[in-house]
Amino acid sequence: MKAWSDLVTTDYGLMSLAVILFIVFMSVWFARFFKRHMDEDAAKAESTDQSATK
């Protein structure tokens, strides 16, 4: 319980919490960013393959 109290009440705890939240946000953002670009590249490659076989 002391650790939780330190996390939300002290300056170093709040900075640690901010860093933790930032890292979680960035990991979600990167995952969505990479997934979107991989899907775009796959669609581009598929359309290129289809146009080459016609």
C-alpha positions as CSV (number, residue, x, y, z in Angstrom):
1,M,0.0,0.0,0.0
2,K,2.9,2.3,0.6
3,A,4.1,1.9,-3.0
4,W,0.7,2.9,-4.3
5,S,0.6,5.9,-2.0
6,D,4.1,7.0,-3.2
7,L,3.1,6.5,-6.8
8,V,0.1,8.9,-6.7
9,T,1.3,11.4,-4.1
10,T,5.0,12.1,-4.6
11,D,6.6,14.1,-7.4
12,Y,8.8,11.1,-8.4
13,G,5.8,8.8,-8.2
14,L,3.7,11.0,-10.5
15,M,6.6,11.3,-13.0
16,S,7.0,7.5,-13.0
17,L,3.2,7.2,-13.6
18,A,3.4,9.7,-16.4
19,V,6.3,7.7,-18.0
20,I,4.4,4.4,-17.6
21,L,1.3,5.9,-19.2
22,F,3.3,7.4,-22.0
23,I,5.0,4.1,-22.8
24,V,1.7,2.3,-22.8
25,F,0.2,4.9,-25.1
26,M,3.2,4.8,-27.5
27,S,3.1,1.0,-27.7
28,V,-0.6,1.1,-28.7
29,W,0.1,3.8,-31.2
30,F,3.1,2.0,-32.7
31,A,1.1,-1.3,-33.0
32,R,-1.8,0.5,-34.8
33,F,0.7,2.4,-37.0
34,F,2.6,-0.7,-38.1
35,K,-0.6,-2.7,-38.6
36,R,-2.0,0.0,-40.8
37,H,1.1,0.2,-42.9
38,M,1.4,-3.5,-43.2
39,D,-2.2,-3.8,-44.4
40,E,-1.6,-1.0,-47.0
41,D,1.6,-2.7,-48.3
42,A,-0.2,-6.1,-48.5
43,A,-3.1,-4.5,-50.5
44,K,-0.6,-2.7,-52.7
45,A,1.3,-5.9,-53.4
46,E,-2.0,-7.8,-54.0
47,S,-3.2,-5.2,-56.5
48,T,0.2,-5.3,-58.3
49,D,0.1,-9.1,-58.5
50,Q,-3.4,-9.1,-59.9
51,S,-2.6,-6.5,-62.5
52,A,0.5,-8.4,-63.6
53,T,-1.4,-11.6,-64.1
54,K,-4.1,-10.1,-66.3
